[in-house]
């Protein structure tokens, strides 16, 4: 009798142990799968936002010197240039002291920009925290010269889903504009133009665009364009496509960057925007008031 009880107890304990092992194993597997899924989702979301907002200056793979800004730094080598062990990271009041990690530093730069450069403060432009975090995660996945194989593998299956094909969600505090053409223009403006121009009257690398079609014009040039021509739809379309302006073309800007007589010439955007997209941008510019 005692022997039978002992045998039964042994098998009961063995069953409990086995079930526990299976449960914990499955839980671990599920957690790992969930983490992998979340990583993939964040990287895919970060990639789409990066391509929309960052690639025009920093290149599709973070190689730097994009089509809009030849001086934009490479992001795929940040680990080597600013990561642990580098002077930028370890120096007094360096990245480690100020931000704690390279990833935190990347997030801060995306959010706040770099004063005196073409790097805009995307948080001020309306970019949400989840977009900033996802872009930073994607940039960190680039380290080593390209997006890591692990990052590519985790994001691969998501690229084929309907979720991955959706555009970044609109900023909650910026509802769609009444005019759908102007609303599309806002997206196009952020894609490239916002690298050099704020949608306010504050200067960046180029003049602020607020008030361009208003009665008083922009803070920088009033009712003329930086290329000296009158503000109207045709001339603005030409200015965006062809570019122009710069020293000697028109009177100095009222708010030219410190140490400069005026802004530099506007690079032509004909290879980056279609006429339809420029028309959308013009519709958006008409909504900007000073």
Protein Blocks (a to p, Z undefined) as FASTA:
>chain_A
ZZmmmmmmmmmmmmmmmmmmmmmmmmmmmmmmmmmmmmmmmmmmmmmmmmmmmmmmnojn
ongjifklmmbccfklmmmmmmghiaklmmghilklmnopaklmmmmmmmnopehiabdc
fklnopafklmmmmmmmmmmmgooiacfklmmmmmmmmmpmklmpccdddfklccdfblm
lmmmmmmmmmmmmmmpccbfbdcfbccfehklmmnlpfklomacfkopacdfklmmmmmm
ngggdehkaccdfkbcehiabdcddddfklmpcfklmmmmmmmmmmpcZZ
